[in-house]
Amino acid sequence: CPLAMTAKHVEKVCHDFDASSHLDVDLEITLRNRLVETDVDFEFALDHQPEFDFVGTTSFKWSLRGGEEITVPMKARFYAGGVYNLQSVRLTVLKSEAPVPYLFPLQWTILVEEGS
């Protein structure tokens, strides 16, 4: 894939779900065009997760110049404690011949502990 992807989030958090029904955690996903002299047109989409929700922009089309990057801020919303993998990104590089989808075998794990 011509795009590199990283995420920034806390790895562990504690929340009292009896006092507040949900917990929002900041998540920043950064996409960088690894090609130096070639623009890359792509579509960003987050796959639905049954255990938690994403709050913010969950799909868009964009173009990155060579070496350029974009950071996508959002929140992950949790309703119960547990261990969750936040990596739900699907990127499709839009080429003139045919779109090329990419899935990333990454895990962005967060531990949500229940407690006051």
C-alpha positions as CSV (number, residue, x, y, z in Angstrom):
1,C,0.0,0.0,0.0
2,P,1.4,3.4,-0.8
3,L,-0.1,4.8,2.4
4,A,1.3,4.3,5.9
5,M,-1.1,4.4,8.8
6,T,-0.5,5.0,12.6
7,A,-2.8,5.7,15.5
8,K,-2.5,7.6,18.7
9,H,-4.7,6.6,21.7
10,V,-4.4,5.7,25.4
11,E,-3.8,2.0,26.0
12,K,-5.6,1.7,29.3
13,V,-8.5,3.7,30.9
14,C,-10.8,3.3,33.9
15,H,-14.5,4.4,33.9
16,D,-17.5,4.2,36.2
17,F,-20.3,3.1,33.8
18,D,-22.8,3.2,36.7
19,A,-22.2,7.0,37.0
20,S,-22.1,7.6,33.2
21,S,-23.4,5.3,30.6
22,H,-20.6,5.7,28.1
23,L,-16.9,6.7,27.8
24,D,-15.4,8.6,24.9
25,V,-11.7,8.1,24.2
26,D,-9.7,10.3,21.8
27,L,-8.3,8.5,18.8
28,E,-6.1,10.1,16.1
29,I,-5.4,8.2,12.9
30,T,-2.6,9.5,10.7
31,L,-2.2,8.6,7.1
32,R,1.0,9.3,5.2
33,N,1.8,9.0,1.5
34,R,5.0,7.0,1.4
35,L,5.6,7.8,-2.3
36,V,7.8,10.9,-2.7
37,E,6.8,12.1,-6.2
38,T,3.3,10.6,-6.7
39,D,-0.1,11.8,-5.5
40,V,-2.4,9.1,-4.0
41,D,-6.2,9.4,-4.2
42,F,-7.9,7.2,-1.7
43,E,-11.1,6.5,0.3
44,F,-11.0,6.1,4.0
45,A,-13.7,4.1,5.8
46,L,-14.2,2.7,9.3
47,D,-15.9,-0.7,9.5
48,H,-18.7,-0.9,12.0
49,Q,-17.9,-2.5,15.3
50,P,-20.7,-4.1,17.4
51,E,-18.9,-3.5,20.7
52,F,-18.3,0.2,20.4
53,D,-19.0,3.2,18.3
54,F,-16.8,5.8,16.5
55,V,-17.8,9.5,16.9
56,G,-16.6,11.8,14.2
57,T,-15.8,11.5,10.5
58,T,-16.0,7.8,9.6
59,S,-15.6,8.0,5.8
60,F,-14.2,10.4,3.2
61,K,-12.2,10.6,-0.1
62,W,-8.9,12.5,-0.1
63,S,-5.7,13.0,-2.1
64,L,-2.3,13.2,-0.6
65,R,0.7,14.6,-2.4
66,G,4.1,12.8,-2.2
67,G,5.2,12.7,1.4
68,E,2.1,14.5,2.7
69,E,0.1,13.3,5.6
70,I,-3.3,13.9,7.2
71,T,-4.5,13.3,10.7
72,V,-8.1,12.3,11.4
73,P,-9.3,13.0,14.9
74,M,-12.2,11.1,16.4
75,K,-13.5,9.4,19.5
76,A,-14.2,5.8,20.3
77,R,-17.3,5.4,22.5
78,F,-17.5,2.5,24.9
79,Y,-20.5,1.2,26.9
80,A,-18.8,-1.4,29.0
81,G,-15.4,-2.5,30.2
82,G,-13.3,-4.9,28.2
83,V,-10.4,-5.2,25.7
84,Y,-11.0,-3.7,22.3
85,N,-9.2,-3.5,19.0
86,L,-9.8,0.0,17.6
87,Q,-8.2,-0.8,14.2
88,S,-11.2,-0.8,11.9
89,V,-9.8,1.2,9.0
90,R,-10.3,0.2,5.4
91,L,-8.4,2.2,2.7
92,T,-9.2,2.0,-1.0
93,V,-6.6,3.5,-3.3
94,L,-8.5,5.0,-6.3
95,K,-6.6,4.1,-9.4
96,S,-7.8,4.9,-12.9
97,E,-7.8,1.1,-13.8
98,A,-9.7,-0.1,-10.7
99,P,-9.9,0.8,-7.0
100,V,-7.5,-1.3,-4.9
101,P,-8.7,-2.0,-1.3
102,Y,-6.3,-2.5,1.6
103,L,-6.9,-4.0,5.0
104,F,-4.2,-3.6,7.6
105,P,-3.3,-6.5,10.0
106,L,-2.7,-4.1,12.9
107,Q,-4.1,-4.1,16.4
108,W,-4.7,-0.9,18.3
109,T,-5.7,-2.4,21.6
110,I,-7.3,-0.5,24.5
111,L,-8.2,-1.9,27.9
112,V,-11.3,-0.3,29.4
113,E,-11.6,-1.1,33.1
114,E,-14.8,-0.7,35.0
115,G,-14.5,1.1,38.4
116,S,-15.0,4.4,40.2
